[in-house]
Amino acid sequence: MKLPIKIIIIILIFAAGFLLGWQVALAPADGQPVLTNQNAGEIKTDLAIDFGGGRIQNYNQIAMPEGSSVFDLLKKAAAENNLALDYKDYGGKMGVFINSIDNIKEHEKFSMRPIAERLAQDLRYPVKFISECVGEEAEKAVERMKTGDILVLENLRFHRGEEANDSDFAAKLAKLADIYVNDAFSVSHRSHASVSAITSLLPSYAGFLLAKEVEILHDAYENPKKPLVMAVGGGKIETKIKLIRRFFDKSDNILLGGIIGNFVLHAKGIAIGQSQIGKNIAVDTGDLDWTSPKLHLPVDVVVADEISENALTKKVGVGKVGDNEIILDIGPDTVELFSEVIKSAGTIIWNGPLGFSELPNFAEGTAAFAKAVAKSNAFKIVGGGDSITVIDKLGLSDRIDFISTGGGAMLEFLSGEPMPGIEALVHKT
C-alpha cells in the first residue's frame, strides 16, 4: 500500500569535485527489522507506517557515476531497496538540504542553487530553491509547499552551528520536520547538528541504506568469509593504522600501498626518497609486527621526480628509490603479487588507492589491482572516494558486492571508533 507521507530530502556534495552524492528520500514498500550495530545497540529501521501527513527529514547518499542523472539513481535505489519511486503518488511534500565538507565561507562556490537546477532537469519536474535552510524564510517555504512540491534549501554548512553540533541550530532544523531518518552513513562519524543533536528533538530512525551498510561492515568484521584479505592504500595514516591494528589478527592477508604503504616501508627502514608518509603523524605502531608473513608490501614501485602528468616515470625495486624520487604507484610485480594473494580470498575489503591514481601516469597499478579484485569470487567491499572513482571509470561497479558510501566513515566504523550518527539512533523510536 502506498503511504501518504511528506518528505524532506537531504543532499550531500563531495568537495573533491569528482563524486556527487544525492541524499534521496524514498517511501518503503515493506518494513525492515531492527538491526543491531557493532556497539550492541538497536537502531530502528521499520518505517512501513502511516505518518499521517508528517514530514520526514531524510539522509541518503548515493554516489553518482559520471554520465548518470539523478533520476537514474532514484530508479537504481528503488530497485535495490524494494521502494516505490513515484513520489507524486504519496501526497507528500519534498524538501532538500545540502551538507558539504567544503569551506563554509565559500558560499557562492558551494551553494545549492546549481544543484536545484540540475535536480529539476533530471527529474523533469519543477524545483524551487531558497537561499536559506533554517529560520523564518525556510519555515514559510516549507509551509507553503503543496502536494508533490520539491524544495531545495541552502547548504547546511553555511551555518557554523551545523559542524558545532549546536542544539539551537538543530532545533531550527527540527521545526521543518516531524520525523528524522538518517540514511547518510558517510557523515555518521561526525558530531554535527543534522546528524547527532537533531535526534533528541524528533522521532529518529535509521534509513535502509545506512542499516544495510552497518550490517555489511559489521559482518565483515565479526563473521567474514575466510580467507579475509584487507587491501589498504591512500592516506589518513592514523585511522588506517587503527584499522590495521584491529584487523591484524582477524585478517589472513593485509596488502598495503599508497601513502600507508610508504609509511610502513619507512618504518621498516627502507628508503622511500621524497615519498609522502603523512604529516605530523603521532601514532604508536610498536605493537604491530611489520615482519608478519600476512603483511604484503610493494616489491616494486613507479617513481618520478615530480607529481605531474608530464613527469618521467620509471619502475624500480623497493629499496632502490633515489633520494629525490617519489613513490607514486605500485609496480607490475606488486600487482602480480597482490593479485595472486586475493585469488583464494573469501572476503576482500579494499579502501584507498595504491598510488597517486588521480593522474593517468600513476594509475596503472591501482587500475590493474581493481580488475583483479573484480575477477575474484570473494565477497568484495570497496570504500573511499578515490577507490570508487577507479572502479567507476573501469566500469567494474556491478562486479563489486558492496560499495561503501563513505570512505572516512567506513574507516572509522571498521576501526571500532565511535560513530555519533549511529549511536544517536540507538534505542530511539
N, C-alpha and C positions, 0 to 999 in steps of 0.2 A: 504494500500500500504506500502511495506517495504521501509524504509528510508536509503539512503546511508549516514551513519554517522560515524565519527571517535570518539572514546570514550577514556577518561582517567577515570579509576575507582579508588576510594579511599577506602581503607580498614581500619577498626578500631579494635584495640585489647584492651581488658579489662585487667587491671593489676591483678585483683583478681585471675585470672587463671581458674575460673570455667565457664566463659562465653566468647564466642568468637563472635564478631560481624563482619560480612562481609559487606563491602560497595560495592554495586553492581550496575553497570550502565546497564539499560535495555531500549530498544527503545520503546516508547509509540505507541500503536496501535491507540489510539484516544487521542485528546487533553483534558485537564482538564480546567474548568473555573477559572476565577480569584477568589482567596479566600481572604476574609477579616479576618485579625488576631485580637487578643484581643486589640491591640492598634489602631484599626480602620484604619489601613493602608492596602494597597492592595499588595499581593505578587503574582507574575505571575507563573503559572504552565503549561501554554499551550506550549508544546514542539513538537506538531504534525506539524512540518515544515521541509522542506528540508534544511539541514545545508550546503549543497554544499561541502561535504567532510571536514567539520570542525571537530575539536577535542573537545569533551566535558569533562570537569573535573567534576566528579560526586561523591557526597557523598550519601551513603545509608547504614544505619546499620540494619542488620538482626541478631537477636540472634540465635545462632546455638545450638540446643539441643544436648545433648550427643548422640553420635552414628550417627549423621547426617553428610552428606557430603555437600560440597559447592554446588554441582550440585543439590542436593535435595532442598536446599534453593533457588537456582535460579528458579527452577520449581515452588516452592510454591509462590515466589514473583511474578512471571509472571502470575500465575493463579489468584492471589488475585488482581492484578492491571491491568489486561487486556493488558499484554505486550507480545511482541514476544520474544522468548528465543534464537533462533538460531542466535547468533551474527555474525557468519560467512557469513550470507546472507546480512549483512548490509554494506559490503565493508568497514568496519571500523577498525581503529587502536584502540587497547585497551591497557591501561596502568594501573598501580596500585600504589597508595600511601599507606602509613601506618600512622595512627595517634594514638599514645599511651599515656596513662595517667601515664606512668612509668618514673622513674628516667632517665633523658637524658644521664647520664654518663654511664649507664649500656648498652653499645652498643651491646655487644655480646648476652646478655640475651634477648634483645628486638629487635633484627634485624628482618627484613622482610624475610631473606633468607629461614628459615624453612616454612614460610607461602607460599612462592613461590613454594616450593617443594610440599606442601600439595595441593595447588591450581592445580598444574599440575596433581597430582594424581587423584583428584576428577573430574576434567574436562576431564581427559584422553586426554590432549592436551598439546603441548609444551609451557612452560612458561619461559621467560628469566628474570633474576634478575641482577640488578646493585646496587652497594653499595653507591649510592647517589640519592638524589631526586631533586636537583637543580644544576645549573651550566652546564659547557660545556659537561661533561660526560652524564648527563641526557638529555640535548638538542640533542646531537648527537644520543643517543639511540632512542629517540622519532622519529627523522627524518629518521632513518634507518628502522623504522618499516614498514612492508608490510601489505597488507590487511589480517585481521584475526589474526595478531600477538597479543600476550599478554606480557606486560612488567610490572614487579614488581619493583618499586623503593623503596629506603630505607626509614625508619621511619622518618616522618616529624619532630618529636620532638628531633631528634639528632641535630637539629639546634635551637639555642636559639631564633632566630627570629620568630619562629612559635608561641611560647607562649607569646612573647613580642608584637605580632600583628605588627611586623615590616614591614613597607611599602617596603623596599628594598627586603626583603625575599619574600614578596607577589609578587613583580614584577618578581622575578626569577621563581616563580611557574607559573605565568601568561604566561610566554614565552612558556610553554608546552601545552597550550590550547587556543582555540578560544572562547569557551563558558563555563560558570561556572554554575553548578547545585548543590545546597546544598540539599541533602536528608538525612542529619545526624542530626535529631532533638537532639540526645543525646549529641552533642557538641555545640549546638546552643546557649547555655547560656554562652559561653566563647568568649572573645575577642581575638581570635587567627588569625594569618595571613591567614590561609587557610579557615577561617570561616567568617572573617569580612573584613580585609584590601583588600583581593583579589577582592571583589565585586566592588571596584571602578576602577578596571583595565580591567574587562571583562564584556560582557553582562551576567547578572546574573539572575538565576531562582530558584524557589523552586521546589524540586523534589516531586514526587507523594506521597511518604511515609511521608515526612515532612509535606506536605499540609494536608494529612489525619490526622496526629497526632495533628496538630494545630487546625483543625476543630473539632475533637472529644473532645479535652481537653477544647477548648473554649466553646463548647456547654454544657459540663459537669458543667461548672460554670454558664453560662448565662441562660441555659434552660434545667436543668436536669429533668428527670422524677422523680417525688416525690413518696414516701419519699426518700430523699437523705441521705445516710449513708457514713460517712468518717471513714475509718479504718487506723490508723496511728501508725507505730511502728518504730523500728530501732533508729538510732542516728540522726546526723545533727540537733541538737536541735534548733539552731537559725532559720534555714529555716522552720522547722516544726512548730515552734511557729507562724511564719508568716502565714503559711498555715492554721493553726487552727484559727488564728485571722480573716483571710479573709473569711473563710467558716463558722465561728461560727454562724452567724445569718441565713445564707442560708441553712445550714445543719439541718436535723431533728434529727440526732443522730451522735455522734462522739465517736468512740471506740479507746482507747489508750492502747498500750502495749510496750514492749521493753524498750529502754533507755528513750524515751519520756514519757512513762508511769511511769517509776521510777522518772523522773524529776517532774511530776505533783504530784505524791504521796508525794514526799519530800516537794514540795511547799505547800502542804496541811497539813504538819506537821506529816505525817505518817512515822514511822520508816522503813527504807529500808536497814539497815545494811551497808554492803560494796558494795552495788549495784552501777553500773555506772549511772551517771546522766550527763555526758559530762564534759569536762574540760574548765575552764575559760569562762563559759557562762556569757555573758553580754547582757541580753535581758530583757526588761521590760514586765512583764506579769500582771501588776496591772489592766489593762483594761479587763482582761479575768475573767469571772465568773466560777471558778472551782467548784462551788456548783450547777451549772445549771443541771437540770434533763436530758438534752440532752447529757451530758457528761458521758461516761461509762468507769470506770477504772477497773482494775483487782480486783476481790473479793477474789481470792486465787492464789497462785503462787508456782512455783517449785524453791527451793533454794538448794544451795550447798556451801561448804566452799572454793571450788576452781573451776576454769573453765578447765575441762579436761574430756576426755571420761571415765575415771575411777572414777570420783567423785561420792561420795554417795549423792543421792538426796532425798528430802522429800517435801511433799506438805503441805503448811501452809496457814492459812488465812491471808489476808492483815492486817498488824498491829502486826503480831506475828513473824516477821522476826528477827532473832537473830542479835546481834551486829556484829558478824563475818561472817554472811551469805550473800550470793549474790543472788539476784533475777535473774533467768536465763530462765524462761518460765512462761507462764500463766498456771493456774491450770484447772482441768476439770469443776469446777463450773463456771469459767470465760468463758471457751469455750461454755458452755451451754447458759450462759447469752448473749454472743456476737452472737451466732447462732440464738437465738430467736429474737434479735433485727433486724437482716438482713432478716428474713423471709418475712417481709412485704415491704422490700425496693424496690423502683423503679429504683434507681441508687446506685451502690456501687463503691466507689473509694478507693482502698487499696494501700498503699505504706509503705513498711518496715515490717520485720518480728516481731512477738510479743514476741520473745525470742531469745536466742543465738542458732539459728537454724542450724548453721554450724556443731554442734555436735549432734549426734542422741539422746543422753540422755536429750537434752534440746530442741528438735524439735517437740515433740508431740503436744504441744498446737498450734503452728503455722500450722502444718500439718492438725490438726482437723479443725481449722478455715478455711483453704484453701478449704477443702472438703465442708464445709458449704457454702462458697461463691460460689463454682462451682454448687451447687444444687439450688441456688437461681434463681428465674425467672427475677431478676433485670438486667439492663444493667450494666455489670461488667467491670471495668477498673482496671488493676493491673500494677504497676510500681515499679522499684527498683530491682537491681540485685539479692539480697537475696530472695525477694518475688517471682521473676520469677523463680529462681532456684528451690524453693519449688514446685511451680506449675508444672514445667517441670518434676521433679523427681516423682511426683504423677501421671503424665500422664493426667493432667487436662487442658492443654493449649487450647485444642479445645472447652472447655466449658467456656472460658473467652472471652467476646465480643471484648475487645481490650487490648493488652499487649503493654505498652509503651516501646519504645526503649531506653529511658534514665531516670534513677532514679533521678539524680540530676537536670537534665533539666526539667523533669516533675514537680518536686517540685518548681523550680524557676518560671516556667510558671504559674502553678496554684496559686502560692503565689502572682502573679502580679508583679514579679520582671522583670527588663529589660532582653531581650533576644537578645544580639548583633547579633547573626547569622541570626535571623529572621528580626530584624529591618534593617539590612544591605540590605535585599532584598526588602524592602517596596518601591513600585513605580519604581523599576528597571525593565527595559525591555531589 
